[in-house]
Structures are given as C-alpha cells and as structure tokens.
Amino acid sequence: MSYVPFFVNRGHKCAQASLKSILKLKFPEREFSLRELTELTHQQRRQITYPIQIASALAKLGVDFRYYVKPSWIEVFSSRETFVKLVRDYYGNCANGLLDLTELDSLFDCFHELRGNRRVIELAAKPQISDLEKSIAAGEIPLCLVNYDLLIDRQNQFKGHYLILTGYTPSDFICHDSGPKGAAPNKPIPKERFQKAWNLCFFDHDLIII
C-alpha cells in the first residue's frame, strides 16, 4: 500500500481534497489551500469539477500524469451546442441538473490548455481493473471519478465522487475517500462495486494516473 496524505472534504470539494492529497505527496514543503485548488481547477461556486479540470491543474503545476480520454473528446469540444447535445444524449433525465452544475467556459478553457499535451492519452476502450492494479503495484496513484449513487447502491442521479486508490487485495481496492460522508483513509471497497460505479464522465475514461 502506497502512502498518500489524506485530507477530508468539508463540502462539495472532493476533487480539491483529493488533489490536495496528491500535491502534498508531490510537494511536501507546500501547503495548498482549498481556495487555491478551487481556482486551479476552475471550479465555480458549487459546480462539478470534471477530470479535465484536475488534469489542467496538474499540468500547470508541472506534475507528471496520464489522463485517459475517449477518441471522440475533440468532437465533444467542437462547440458548446455539441457538448450540450452529447450530455443530453448520455445522461437522459439527469442532463439538466448536470448542465446546471457545469461551468462550460471552464471546461473549454481546460480543453484548449490540454489539447496536444502528451499526457492526454486517447484510448478506445476503458482501462481495466487489472490496469489499475498494475499502476498501484508500480507506485503510481490512480485518481478515479466514480458514480457515488451506484457506489452506495441508491437511485442513480449521476452524482460524482473522487477516490484515490492506495492499494488493493484480491477482493477490494483500498481507497482514500475524502467524504464528507464516510470519510476515511485506506478504506476497502469491493472491486465488483467499484467496477459498477466507475463509469460517469461521457468524454473521458474517469481516470487520471499520477
């Protein structure tokens, strides 16, 4: 099990709390405030922070990472109208709520910042559980966006949540879960439940490896 610092999410900031954990490992002498990380990830008010916004922040800070996206991600960002249509097609009845919580200008800014970056890797197929295990065994840190509704087995409203994978056993992944509900470091989550929940963002593969 790798050692990654742990910070609790005190509100709608699981992305920023997870990023703070990673950055404390990479820059132990620095103290990143949640306000600074909110600005780095382009988060506005209580809005969603997508993986592309985290990848953009890591790139600005010079942290090496791999951000896995689908080959269609350039098409997704071809226009705001295209983006909105694809969100509606993918999320159905939940689309309006998600769009209300999405800062489109931020997403498009991040796309333009990252386009052509060698750390952005297009993959047709989603990485597998075995790929996550290999990354952990190699001392890397997978940061995964999961569907929190499916993770806790409730009605699916596509509520996103970030987990840092710190280890694994034959049956479980070991995760930093920043909460706020059920916050705990090195928390076991059954791989079957994780696999079910690990599919949320329609234009990437819900995965950043640091």
Buried (B, 14 or more C-beta within 10 A) or exposed (E): EBEBBBBBBEEBBBBBBBBBBBBBBBEEEEEBEBEBBBEBBBBEEEBBBBBBBBBBBBBEBEBEBBBBBBEBBEEBBEEEEEBBEBBBEBBEEBBEEBBEBBBEEBBBBBBEBBEEEEBBBEBEEBBEBEBBBEBBEEEBBBBBBBBBBBBEEEEEEBBBBBBBBBBBEEEBBBBBBBBBEEBEBBBBBEBEBBBBBBBBBBBBBBBBBB
